[in-house]
Amino acid sequence: MAKQLDYPTIREIFRRFHAADPEPKGELEHVNVYTLLVAVALSAQATDVGVNKATRGLFAVADTPEKMLALGEEGVTQHIKTIGLYRNKAKNVIKLSRILVEQYGGAVPSSRAALQSLPGVGRKTANVVLNMWWRMPAQAVDTHIFRVGNRTGICPGRDVDTVERAIEDNIPAEYQLHAHHWLILHGRYICKARKPLCSTCLIRDLCQFEEKTL
């Protein structure tokens, strides 16, 4: 684990991220906050590409909790069976849709606690929805962020909660909104797990990773 970088270095890192991509976007396809919630819940232990392939057909026929309930668990299962853990995920989609209809009037709640009370929705999923839809500077720490944070020293920590706090405590406020997207995309395409592309990395000179590739 790298040591925590200082403020000037972190500020320069995010200045470069911003200059390269001022408005980074999440890669899960959605048409409203409900489909975003479902897509993020389905993405656990699955790739965004795989989820998008499955949800295009699903969201074409069920883009509200009411329509999802009408489709039913078996109908959901047929659409998402290419995704890992699809049977359990289909059950959770139906359960959360029923709760949304019965307890929230069909609307997706905008608090972390309310979101996390839904079946299949953990803190990471809640943070993604809060960030992408309501533009709250919530930090959804996935495996990419955990790796990048610890390799570089941007936000080191021994668990996801510690990394999340390190982001909130150390990254300048003006970069908080897009911080998790910059870090996810950097980890997905540049700072890869097995073969990081250090030669094309725009923060190579600021990163503390000792095993940089050529």
C-alpha positions as CSV (number, residue, x, y, z in Angstrom):
1,M,0.0,0.0,0.0
2,A,1.4,3.4,-1.0
3,K,1.4,6.2,1.5
4,Q,-1.2,9.0,1.3
5,L,-0.2,11.6,-1.3
6,D,-0.1,15.3,-0.2
7,Y,-2.6,17.9,-1.2
8,P,-0.6,19.6,-4.0
9,T,0.1,16.3,-5.7
10,I,-3.5,15.1,-5.5
11,R,-4.7,18.5,-6.8
12,E,-2.4,18.2,-9.8
13,I,-3.6,14.6,-10.5
14,F,-7.2,15.6,-10.6
15,R,-6.4,18.8,-12.6
16,R,-5.0,16.4,-15.3
17,F,-7.9,14.1,-15.1
18,H,-10.3,17.0,-15.5
19,A,-8.3,18.5,-18.4
20,A,-8.4,15.1,-20.2
21,D,-12.1,14.4,-19.5
22,P,-14.1,17.3,-17.9
23,E,-17.3,15.4,-17.7
24,P,-16.6,11.6,-17.2
25,K,-19.7,9.4,-17.5
26,G,-20.7,6.1,-16.1
27,E,-20.9,3.3,-18.7
28,L,-24.1,1.6,-17.5
29,E,-27.0,2.4,-19.9
30,H,-30.2,3.7,-18.4
31,V,-33.2,5.9,-19.3
32,N,-34.2,7.1,-15.8
33,V,-33.3,6.8,-12.2
34,Y,-35.1,3.5,-11.8
35,T,-33.3,1.8,-14.6
36,L,-30.0,3.2,-13.3
37,L,-30.7,1.7,-9.9
38,V,-31.6,-1.7,-11.5
39,A,-28.5,-1.6,-13.8
40,V,-26.1,-0.8,-11.0
41,A,-27.7,-3.5,-8.8
42,L,-27.2,-6.0,-11.7
43,S,-23.6,-5.0,-12.2
44,A,-22.3,-6.6,-9.0
45,Q,-19.8,-9.3,-10.1
46,A,-20.5,-8.5,-13.7
47,T,-19.1,-6.2,-16.4
48,D,-20.9,-3.0,-17.5
49,V,-20.7,-4.3,-21.1
50,G,-22.5,-7.6,-20.1
51,V,-25.1,-5.7,-18.1
52,N,-25.8,-3.3,-21.0
53,K,-26.4,-6.2,-23.4
54,A,-28.9,-7.8,-21.0
55,T,-30.7,-4.6,-20.0
56,R,-31.3,-3.1,-23.4
57,G,-34.1,-5.6,-24.0
58,L,-35.3,-5.5,-20.4
59,F,-35.6,-1.8,-20.2
60,A,-37.3,-1.6,-23.5
61,V,-40.3,-3.4,-21.9
62,A,-39.9,-2.5,-18.2
63,D,-38.5,1.0,-17.4
64,T,-40.7,1.5,-14.3
65,P,-41.2,-0.6,-11.2
66,E,-44.8,-1.1,-12.2
67,K,-43.8,-2.5,-15.6
68,M,-41.1,-4.7,-14.0
69,L,-43.7,-6.2,-11.6
70,A,-46.0,-6.9,-14.6
71,L,-43.1,-8.7,-16.3
72,G,-42.6,-10.9,-13.3
73,E,-39.6,-12.7,-11.9
74,E,-39.4,-15.3,-14.7
75,G,-39.6,-12.6,-17.4
76,V,-36.8,-10.7,-15.7
77,T,-34.8,-13.9,-15.5
78,Q,-35.1,-14.5,-19.2
79,H,-33.6,-11.1,-20.0
80,I,-30.7,-11.2,-17.6
81,K,-29.7,-14.9,-17.6
82,T,-26.3,-14.0,-19.3
83,I,-25.3,-12.1,-16.1
84,G,-23.7,-13.8,-13.1
85,L,-26.0,-14.7,-10.2
86,Y,-29.0,-13.9,-12.4
87,R,-31.6,-15.8,-10.5
88,N,-30.9,-14.1,-7.2
89,K,-30.6,-10.7,-9.0
90,A,-34.0,-11.3,-10.7
91,K,-35.6,-11.9,-7.3
92,N,-34.1,-8.7,-5.9
93,V,-35.2,-6.6,-8.9
94,I,-38.8,-7.8,-8.3
95,K,-38.6,-7.3,-4.5
96,L,-37.1,-3.8,-4.8
97,S,-39.7,-2.9,-7.5
98,R,-42.5,-4.0,-5.2
99,I,-41.1,-2.0,-2.3
100,L,-40.8,1.1,-4.5
101,V,-44.4,0.8,-5.6
102,E,-45.8,0.0,-2.1
103,Q,-43.7,2.3,0.0
104,Y,-42.4,5.1,-2.3
105,G,-45.2,5.6,-4.7
106,G,-43.2,4.1,-7.6
107,A,-40.4,6.7,-7.1
108,V,-36.7,6.0,-6.3
109,P,-35.8,7.5,-2.9
110,S,-32.9,10.0,-2.8
111,S,-31.2,9.1,0.5
112,R,-28.5,6.6,1.0
113,A,-30.3,4.9,3.9
114,A,-33.5,4.5,2.0
115,L,-31.7,3.1,-1.1
116,Q,-29.6,0.7,1.0
117,S,-32.8,-0.6,2.6
118,L,-33.8,-2.0,-0.8
119,P,-33.0,-5.7,-1.6
120,G,-29.7,-6.1,-3.5
121,V,-28.7,-2.5,-2.9
122,G,-25.5,-1.9,-0.9
123,R,-23.6,1.2,-0.1
124,K,-21.7,1.2,-3.4
125,T,-24.9,0.9,-5.5
126,A,-26.5,3.6,-3.5
127,N,-23.5,5.9,-4.0
128,V,-23.5,5.4,-7.7
129,V,-27.2,6.3,-8.0
130,L,-26.8,9.3,-5.7
131,N,-23.8,10.5,-7.7
132,M,-25.0,9.9,-11.3
133,W,-28.6,10.9,-10.9
134,W,-28.7,13.5,-8.1
135,R,-25.1,14.7,-8.6
136,M,-24.2,14.1,-5.0
137,P,-20.4,13.8,-4.4
138,A,-20.8,10.2,-3.2
139,Q,-17.9,7.9,-3.8
140,A,-18.7,4.4,-5.0
141,V,-15.5,2.3,-4.3
142,D,-15.2,-0.7,-6.5
143,T,-12.2,-3.0,-7.3
144,H,-10.8,-0.5,-9.8
145,I,-10.8,2.4,-7.3
146,F,-9.5,0.2,-4.5
147,R,-6.5,-0.8,-6.7
148,V,-5.8,2.7,-8.1
149,G,-6.1,4.3,-4.7
150,N,-3.7,1.9,-3.1
151,R,-1.2,1.8,-6.0
152,T,-0.9,5.5,-6.5
153,G,-1.4,6.9,-3.0
154,I,-4.4,9.0,-4.0
155,C,-6.7,7.2,-1.5
156,P,-5.0,4.3,0.2
157,G,-6.9,2.0,2.6
158,R,-7.2,-1.6,3.8
159,D,-10.9,-1.8,3.0
160,V,-13.4,0.0,0.8
161,D,-14.8,2.1,3.7
162,T,-11.3,3.5,4.4
163,V,-10.7,4.2,0.8
164,E,-14.1,6.0,0.5
165,R,-13.1,8.2,3.5
166,A,-9.7,8.9,2.0
167,I,-11.3,10.2,-1.2
168,E,-13.7,12.4,0.8
169,D,-10.9,13.7,3.1
170,N,-8.1,14.3,0.6
171,I,-9.5,15.1,-2.9
172,P,-10.2,18.8,-3.4
173,A,-13.9,19.7,-3.2
174,E,-14.2,20.9,-6.8
175,Y,-13.2,17.5,-8.0
176,Q,-15.3,15.4,-5.6
177,L,-18.4,15.1,-7.9
178,H,-16.5,13.2,-10.7
179,A,-13.7,11.7,-8.6
180,H,-15.0,8.1,-8.5
181,H,-15.7,8.1,-12.3
182,W,-12.1,9.4,-13.1
183,L,-10.7,6.7,-10.8
184,I,-12.9,3.9,-12.2
185,L,-12.1,4.7,-15.8
186,H,-8.4,5.1,-15.0
187,G,-8.4,1.7,-13.4
188,R,-10.4,0.1,-16.1
189,Y,-8.4,1.3,-19.1
190,I,-5.0,2.4,-17.8
191,C,-4.1,1.2,-14.3
192,K,-5.2,-2.4,-15.0
193,A,-4.7,-5.1,-12.5
194,R,-2.3,-7.3,-14.3
195,K,-0.7,-5.2,-17.0
196,P,-1.0,-1.5,-16.2
197,L,-0.3,0.8,-19.1
198,C,2.1,3.0,-17.2
199,S,3.8,4.3,-20.4
200,T,0.6,6.1,-21.5
201,C,-0.5,7.1,-18.0
202,L,-1.0,10.9,-17.6
203,I,-0.1,10.7,-13.8
204,R,2.9,8.4,-14.1
205,D,5.3,11.0,-12.7
206,L,3.1,11.6,-9.6
207,C,2.1,7.9,-8.9
208,Q,3.9,6.0,-6.1
209,F,3.5,2.6,-7.7
210,E,7.0,1.0,-7.5
211,E,6.4,-1.6,-10.2
212,K,5.7,0.7,-13.2
213,T,5.8,-0.9,-16.6
214,L,7.8,0.6,-19.5
